């Protein structure tokens, strides 16, 4: 996996030199880096498509029309070598005039180039020239149309004028809503003028859909096949590298979380009453929770970095936005009581945990149990204490120490949550930033059968493996066979998520 | 100060009018429900208090002007007296008076200064008359000539250059008026009771200090004070001259280093004195030759050798010259200025987009849309749309007959290369279009939309007769099926058959280029269609309460007959206009030119023209759209009322759905950049319309 080339997708502004990185010699078309100009009329979602395809959420996207005013390039660079380039263009401003000009100059061999030459100085046509320039310089065309709307005159004009450019071209039906009644008409109309037509929701596209789209590009110009194959391979390798890196992050998070311990030393004289002792316990519990939250946030940032997300807001209703120790999270994620009991039994010699587990199982949902010796009702999870409080008294000081986490539910909840986060990071299209999540007709996120986490649907064997790994981690044992197996389990989950075998539970 | 019962506009009224319109607009923006209240209020005012007193027929400029003026009178009359004094108009009037007086005084002082400098007399040398005459007569006359030329240029050139002519003065004086008006308002505010002051301050816009006028009225405030300055100046000069002559025994003379004969000077003086020499002849109003000879100043001669009577002889000449060449023309100009102000105000079109909305509220019958059919009893049914209803309103055979009817315009316009001669002045520079264009085009996209331009205006012509009397059209309209017009629209999808349908067999050569010149003669010669065609030419007569509707092809494509009725009803609700004719746009330059030609060729009663545009608001406006709006503006004229109504993307059964507020704002912000004050933007159907 490490052998796979690193894929970089920087952005370059301005259109002057966008082929500078490409081998320029004429006649070597096969060696040339495929350049694809994303075109369409304003607000068709061109920038969203580019953002999603190049995993770049820094591209300025706005609901308002006309956000993109210059031609921006987004090369895909593998090991320092550009393999393809997407060019985000401004929208058509004068399609009818372009078409009429094209028709009037039908004998021109290079229509786009001639048009740019003729109108380059006219400020009225600045956007049109900017978007035709890449085409004039040999770029392929990806027309983005909004499939949720009726085909308008302008669309017909644009299709026709792009057909007249005689470049390899593909059309993307970017339907961001659930209105699909116009789609057949679009398919028909686009099929007439385009080598390939694909549906692609720039706000929802997953990794698999992205690769499929890249694959389809091969069909519009055969000469690009080697480059595209390489790109796709690189993307694949890069993707599995990211998954493995994420799995490492998750394993590390579990190990850190399960060995976390907070201590506090207080002079015996300072403790005047039991109230004070309880206050100290409360503070310790709070500190432990805070430390665990912090660990989770760090792991999330890591994962987010693996999947190149910079701009990202969570809806307030998401489980990920909730507190790690809140009831909703605890109820929705982790294992069911029975699964937990079985996994715990298999894990065996987990001292306090087993006891807590047994008691917790009995008391679950009925009364808050006072766990452990001096536990108290704080930091309770699933009816059991989060961790055991240990108090040692020596030489006039008392040493309070809480941790490591002994609650057997907690690791599964934490694992579920971090996987949920990774799932979102993997499947959250980079072009989605401007999506109107309130729009009445947007594509609904997949309905969830049950609002449960990932671990619950694993096999009992996996549960046992994970429980053993947790138990070992709690004791600070490194590199146990269970750790390696758990890593495999996590990688499998993530793989399943990216190929859509597993439901990403985005709505959770 | 009671509201005078008048329909006449004065300058301050414009400011008050702006203020009230602005206030209503703000209320509507903040609270959409206000829209209904305002509509009710304005309609009530109109029916009860305005309509009985305004004689002119509705939709004419005279009616618009008078009705709006009375509306202002009523609005102002219902204002508390103390607030009324604070209105921008009265503050502006007072400020204008202050500035005028100040300028007159300034002019007077200037005149006194200049005259006393020129008449400076020590007693050893006579006062040199030539300087006096040069500065106070010749220069002033030159100035007058310059003014006259500027005025003439304003008449002959377009309005824009005229405004530029005056903008120089305007830039100097305009801020002065604003400042004076603000000062007046401030002073008044200081003298009203505290509660009124608070009340006034709470009113948005009342004290904002905007004292600017737009359009043709912009330079009016400058005219009179400028003349007052001149009058003050000349009065100052005359009084000073008279006073100096009165109190000092002044000696006047002339001199020259050249060999100038006294006779020449005498002749010159006589020429100058022509206007008054019949009244004050030689020796009184103008010096005699002898006196001229006697007042020649030569370097060596001392003053006392000259005849005292001769030396005084110039005195009345000077006074009369300044009076005749300085004061009188200024007085005439003042009169002219007063007249101009009055006439300009009377001729103001009041087609500014904000005014359009108010006027529409007044003249549009209140319609209760409580789930009914929308046909209120007092609701006049708008005339049917021309392209669709042409065939429909007449016997079935009609679909054939409209084809011969319009040989003049529509086919010509429809043939690509026939167009340029007519549409040449439109601003966008469309790419030249070869005759080969139509075939190239059809390969790409569905013909339906392309076909639309051909039949639509063609059908528009026969409708012209209905235009004026369309109210009765409803019944036949209902009778005709929806299918007929649709078929007609689709049938000639290839341009060539449409062209062949034209009546003259001689004209069938498809060489479009040749057709263009022949169009005109054909119009006059061909007898049977001539009547219709002649009508078509002048003929799309657009009644004062009717407009031309330009529909974007995207919208026109999905409308059928019942939708047109609803469309017209909604349009009537927005503007009070019926639809006299319609065309499509949005399908390339040919179609655009056709629409523009229609605007230009139409016979507009009660100009400025009224054009409503219907467009699909779900697509953001692009340059092309804006350029078309510009072209329409150019074709219709500067003050023509343009109303752009937007519909959303049809989703479901409703072909005219409301637009999302977001999309509307997008359009708004882009159209604002056009800076066209006479273009009004509306949603065709507000969200409330949904319910009906």
Interface residues (C-beta under 8 A of the other chain):
Chain A: X41 X42 X43 X63 X64 X65 X66 X91 X92 X93 X94 X95 X96 X97 X99 X100 X101 X103 X104 X106 X124 X127 X149 X150 X152 X153 X154 X156 X157 X159 X160 X163 X164 X179 X189 X192 X193
Chain B: X428 X430 X431 X432 X433 X434 X436 X437 X440 X441 X443 X444 X445 X446 X449 X552 X553 X554 X558 X586 X587 X588 X589 X616 X618 X619 X620 X621 X622 X623 X624 X627 X649 X650 X651 X662 X666
